[in-house]
Amino acid sequence: MALQTVVHSQIARDEAMLRDLVRDLAELEAQYAMSSEMFHTRWSAGELDDSADFMDWHVLYKMAAEVRERVALLKGEQ
């Protein structure tokens, strides 16, 4: 029972973090009129410069992907 409580707490923290990350990603998407998926594709292909916004966007995108994976794992949604 204690482990289940810990898992549910971690899920709640991760979901809150994910909401913040999604909000931050949405701001960048609106600013640059590009989805995060398109940004990531173009960034990975070397089509975009290394501006501070793009560096931040890259980190936020990766963090969001990792948190989504962790939540899915904790929920047993593999």
Secondary structure, 3 states (H helix, E strand, C coil): CHHHHHHHHHHHHHHHHHHHHHHHHHHHHHHHCCCHHHHHHHHHCCCCCCCHHHHHHHHHHHHHHHHHHHHHHHHCCC
